[in-house]
Amino acid sequence: MTATTIETLSLKDLDQANLAAWSEALGDPEWLRARRLAALAALDKLERPGPREEAWRFTDPKRAGLDRHRILRTGGQARDDGASVFAGAGAGEHAEAGSLQRPSSDLELEAGGLVTVVDGAATGASLDADLAARGVVLTDFVTAAREHPELVEPRFMTSAAPFEEDWFLALHAACVTAGAFLYVPPGVELAVPLGALYRRTAPGATFAHTLVVVGEGAALTFVQQHESPDAIGGRAFHHGVTELLVGPNASVQLLNLQEWGSEEVNHFGVLRTEVARQAKFRSFVVTLGGGTVRISPETRLYEGAEADFLGAAFADSGQRFEHRATTHHVEPHARSQLLYKGGLLGGSRNIFYGNILIYPGARGSDAGQTMRNLVLSKHAHAEAIPFLEIENSDVRCAHAAATGRVDDLHLFYLQSRGIPRTEARRLVVFGFFEEILAQATVPAVRRRLEEALEAELAKLADEEPSGEPVAAGSIPGSQGAAAAGAGEG
């Protein structure tokens, strides 16, 4: 197999010779080729995870399908049947850096820069000329590895997500084909969001990497979206790793939207963030599409750092979602708050697992986590599992978890006042998610989440009789925890 002929790679092909050819075909610099080979050596020493491991007991890692999928290197054709949150994402894919087209749109996000990746290959990178003049770098990952090695080499899977610690991370470092790189110099504050768009249009496996480096005192919003058309012609797997390094006194907001249009796409996502002293970090993870989806946000907080973690998920039919959020309070006086909410239809499954670790030297830590699930079908299943691991007595920590169905008393109250049952259920569901929606500071993201909720509720209305307003005097019994989240523990 040669560099000119290698278009895909499989696990059984993965040896030093084929990986070197893979690296050459991708145009890697020498340092990245050496990093790949080091990851391959680590992979050989690591045990492949299985469902008996505690970390994988809810999602069988075999659902990745890596034994049958081939890893893609070249991208498919960009198509216009997706649902990108970015204005003009299709039209501007091939724009050169510094010449970003920003069409007017009331419904979509106008980003100051955008990297687009289709089926494992970068198809374009654009950046506003004014931002480039201020030293901001936004480009695809392979280009960044060649043109900005001093920024990428010391950070790529060395500290935030070291490849030696996990089989999937080692495989990712060895096989990654594309992604996005963002560098914001110290003191630069960006008024407009920047983004990365990952699309799938074909079967197979892809490994994509996002690396964001934020200098001291800088400020920005970064939006990362995953999408596909309704059908892609076969099963697909996407493994995405995001490394976000937030400098001292910086302020960063990360919006991660997972909106695969096809349930043929399975997705394992890893989000690793290091938040330096006195920095502020805000994460918003939205999970709406795909078949089996496992998202693992993990954050390390240093002295005086602050972090807020928001999450919203809506699962339908046979979808299986898992979110494993871990927060490390490494140094004193850091603060973190987590709020995740999920809605479930059909025979779906949704797992929220959260863990807060307070290290021995992290005195004065203030941490909390709240997880709530709203079950809208008798066939759906949800679990909320909070953990605290505290090794310092001078801290404040709390957790709450609730899973319940829509309370018939709430529906009766609305129906008795002339509101049809379907509209009453809609009001209850939107009321449940409003705490999350209100904190979506980017209007385009809030609109997208609202549209997704409307679409899912339309499916629910199709499954049930429309129902007339309930007559007064026939109060039904409660079916579980109230939508507002009764039953915290």
N, C-alpha and C positions, 0 to 999 in steps of 0.2 A: 504494500500500500504506500503511495507517494503523496506528497503534498498537493499535487495537481489533481489527484483522483479522489482523495478523501473528502467526502461530503457529509457523511454521517459516521457515528461511532457507537459501538455497543459495549456493554460491560464485559462481554467475553473477549472483545478486541483490545481491552484496555491494558496495554503493556508499555514499556518505555519507548519502543520504536514507534508504535502507532501514536502515542501521545506526543512524541517529538514531531511527527508528521502533521498531526492535528495543530500543534502550536505554529509550525511553519506556514500551514495553510491560512491560519488566522492572522499572520503577519506580526507575531509577538516579538517584542524585544527580548534580548538574551535573559534579562533578569526575570521576566515573566515565565519564560520557558523553564528556567531553573526552579521557580516557585511551583509550577505545575508538577514537575518531576518530584519535588520534595513532598508535595501533597499526595502523589501516587504512592510514594514510599510509606507515608503515614497511613494511607488507606489500607495497605497490605497488613499493617499491624493492628488496625482497629477491627473490632467485631461488628459485623453488620447487625443493626438493631432488629428486634423482633417484638411481637405483641406481648410477650411475657415480661418485658421490661416495664418498669413503672411509668416511665415517660411516654411510652407508646401503647399503654393498655387501652386507650380509647380509640386510637387510630392505627390500624395495622399498616406498618410501613410498606408492605407489599402492594398496597393500593397505588403506590407510585408507578407500578408496572415497569420498572427498569429492566427486568429480565426479558421483556418483549419489545419495549420501545427502543428505537434508535435515536441517538442524540443528534439534533439538527445543528448545522453550522451556517447554512445560507438561508436568508429570509424569504418568506413568501411575498406575494403581491399585496400591497396595501389596498384595502377595500373600504367602500363608503357605507357599509351596512352595519357598522359598529355604533356605539353610543358614547363617543368620547366626550368627556367633560371639558376638553380643551377646544376653544374656538379655532376653527380653521386647521385642525390637526392634520387632516388629510391633504389639504392644499399646500400646506407649508412644509411638508415632510422633507423636501430636498433643498430647502433654502439654505444658503451658506451662513456661517457664523457672522453675526453683525448685521444681517439683513432680514431679521425676523418680520414676517408679515403678521399684523395684528388686526384682523377684520373686526368690525363692530358687531357685537352680539349681546343681546339682553339675556340670553339663556345659557351661555357657556362662559368658561373661564378664559380670560385673555392673559396668557402667561407671558412674562418677559423673556422667557427662554424655554425651549422644549427639546428633549431627546426622544426619538421614536425608535422602538425596536419591534420588528415583526418576525415571528417564528425563529428567534434566536440570532438575528442579525440586525445591526443598526441600519436604519433606512434614512436617517437624517438627524441633524443637530442644528438648532438655531439659538441665537442669543442677541438680545437688544444691543445695538452698538454702544449706547451710553454705558451699559453695565460692563461690557467688555473693556471700555476705556478706563473703568474704575478698578480693573484688575480681576473681575469675576471670570471664572472659567467654567463653562458648561459644555461638555462634549460627550461623545460615546466612550465607553470604557476602554476599548482597544486603542483608540486614538490617544486617549489620556495616558495610557501605559507607555506609548511610544514618545509622545511629545512633552509629557510632564512627569517623568520618572521620579524626580525629586519629591513630588507631592504624593504619588501613588505607591511607589515601592515600599516605603517604610510603614504604610498603613493597611495595605491590602491583606486582609485576613491574618493579621499579626497580633492585634490587641483586642478590638471589639468582638471579632468573631474568629479566633484562631483556629485554623483548619485541623490542628492536631487533636482537638478535644472531641470530635464527633465524626462519625462515618460519613454522614451526608455532607458535612462541611468540607471534609477532605475530598470527596467526590466532586463537590462544587468547585473547589479551587483548582482541581485538575482539569475539569471539562468546561468551565465557563466560556461562553462564546461572545457575549455582548453585555451591554448595560449602559449605565450613565455615571458620569463623574461630575461633581460640582465642588468648586472651591470658592469661598467667599473670604476675601482678605480681612484682616483686623480692622475694626471700626466702620466697615461698610454696611449700611442699613438699606435693605431693598424694600421698596414700597409695593412692588408687584410680585406675585408668586412666580416661581420657576417650577418646571415639571418634567416628568418622565412618563412616557406612555408605552406599555408593553401589550402587544397584540398577538393573538394566536389565530391562525387561519388554517392550519394543517395539523395532522396527527404527528405523534412523535414526542420526544422529550427536549426541553430547553432548560439551560442554566443561565440565569441572568443576574448581574451584580450591579448594585447601586452603592456608590461610595460618595459621601458628603462630608466635606471638611470645612468647618466654620471657625474663622479666626476670632481672636479676643475682641469682645465688644461689638461683634457684628450682629445683624438681625435679618431674618428672612422667613418666608413660608415656602415649603417645598411640597408639591402634590405629586403623588405617584399613583398611576391608574393601571389596572389590568383589565383587558376586555377581549371579547371575541364575538363573532356572529353566532347565530342560534345553532348552526350546524357546521362542523369542520371536517366531516368525512371520516371520522374515526376517533379512537381514544388518544388523549394527549396528557402530558404531565409537564408542569412548570415548577421549577425550583428557583425561588428568588431569595437572595440574601441582600439586605440593606445594612450598611455600616454607616452610622452617623456619629461624627466626632464633633462635639460642641465645645468651643473654647471658653475660657474664663469670661464671665460677665456677658456672654452672648445670649441671644434670645432666638429660639428656633421653634417653628411649628411644622410638624410633619403630618400630612393628610395621606393616608394609604387607602385607596379605593380598590376593592376586589369585586369586579363586576363581570366575570366570565358569563357570556350569554349562553354558553352551552354546558350542560352537565357532563359532556364527554371530557371536559378538562378537569383534572385533579391538580391541586396546588398545595405545595408545602412552602410556607414563607417564614423566613427568619429575619427579625428586625432587632439589631443590636445597636444600642446607643450608649455613649459615654458622655456624661454631663459634668463639665469641670466646675471648679469652685465659683459660687455666686451666679452661675448661669441658670437660665430658665428654658425649660423644654415642655412642649405641649404636643401630644400625639392623639390623632383621631383615626381609628381603624374601622373601616366600613366593609362588611363582608355580606355579599348579596348573591353571588353566582357560583357556578362550578358544581362538581359532583362531590368529591371528598376534598375538604379544604382544612388545612391545619396551619394556623398562624401563631408564631411564637415571638412576641415582643419581650425583650430583655434589656434592662437599663441599669447602669451603674451611676450612682450619685455621689459626688464628692462634696467637700465642705461648703455648706450654705446653698447648695443647688436646690432648685425647685422643679417639680415635674407633675404634670396633670395628664392622665391617661383616660381617654374616652373611647368607647367602642360600641358599635351598633351592628347587629346581625339579624337577617331575616331569612330563615330556611324554609324550603318548600319541598313537597313530595318526598323523594328519597335522598335528599341532600344530607350530608354529614359534615358538620362544622365542629372544629375544636380550636379554642383560643387558650394559649398557655402564657400568661403574663407573669414575669418575674421582675421584681425590683430589688436591687442591692443598695442598701444604705451603707456605703463604705466608710464615710467620714462624718464628723459631727454636724449637727444642725441642718441637715437636709430635710426637705418636705416633699411628700408625694401623696397624690390622691388618684384613685382609680375608680371609674364608673363605666360598667359594661351592661348593655341591655340587649336582649334577644327576643325575637318573635318566631314562632314555629307553626307551620301548617303541614297538612298531609301526614306522611310517615317520616318526617324529618327528624334529625337528631342534632342537638347543640350542646356542647360542653364548654363551660368556662372554668378554667383552673387558674387561680391566682396565688402567688406566693410573695410575701414581703420578708426580706432577710435584713435584720439589723445586726451589723458587725460589732464586735466587742468595743471598738473605739468610737462608735457612732453615737455618742451621747447627744441628747437634745433632738433626736430624730422625731419627726411627726409624720405618721403614715396612716393611710386608710384605704380600704377597698370595698366596693359595693358591686354586687352582681345580681341581676334580676332577669328572669325569663318569663315571658307571657306565652302560654301554650294555647293555641287556637284550634287544636284538633285532638281528638281522643287517641289518635294513633301516633302523635308526636311524642318525643322524649327529650327532656332537658335535665341537665345537672349543673349545679353551681358549687364549686369546691374551693373555698378560701383557706389559705394557710398563713400562719405567722411563725417566723423563726427569729426569736429575739435573744440577743446575747449581751444586752446592756439594759440596766434597770432604769436609767434616766431617759425614758422615751415615752411617746404617746402613740399607741397603735390601736386600730379598730378594724373590724370587718363585718360585713353583713351580706347575706345571700337569701334570695327568695325565688321560688318557682311556683307559678299558679296559673289557673285558667281565668278567663274573663268572668267576673262575678255576675250571675244572673240578676242580682239586685240592682246593679248599675244599669244593666240593659232595661230592666223593668221600669226604673225611674225615668229613663229617657223615652221609652215607648209609651208610657202612660201619659206623656205630654205631647203625643202626636208624632213622634219621630219614628220612622220605619226601622225595623230591626237591623237592616244592613247599615243604615246611616248611624244608628246607635253604636253598633260594633266599631264602625270607623272612628267615631269620636273617642271611644274608650282606648282604642289602639293608639291613635295619635296623641292622646293624653299621656299614655304610658311612655311614648318615645319623646315627648316634648322636652323633657329635661336634657336629652341628648341633642335634639334639633336646635334648641336655643343656644347651644354652645358651638354650633357650626359657624365659625366666624367668616368663612368664605361663602357668599350667597349661592354660587353655582353648586357647591357641594351640598348645601342644605336642600336646594331644589332637587338635586338628583336623588337624595335620600327620600324626600317626600314623594317623588314620582315612583320610586321603587315600592314604597309602602302602599300607594294607591293601586299599583299593578297587582301586588300580592293580595290585597283586600278584594280586588275584582275577581280573582280566582276563587276566593272564599265565598263570595256572593254567588258565583256560578254553581258551587257545590251544594248550597243550601236553599231552601225555599225562601222567597223574599220576605214573607211574614208581614202581618198587619200590626198596628199598634195594640199593645196589651190592654185589656179592659181592667179598670180599677178594681181592687179587691181580690185579685188572684196573684198574690206575691209569690214568686217561685223561691225555692231554697237556694242557698249559695252553693256553687260548685267548686270552691277552692279559694285560694288567696286572691285578694282584690288586685285589680290591675295596677293599683298604686304601689303594690309591693308589700302587702301585709305578710307577716310570717318571717320577719328577719331573725337571723340567728347568728 
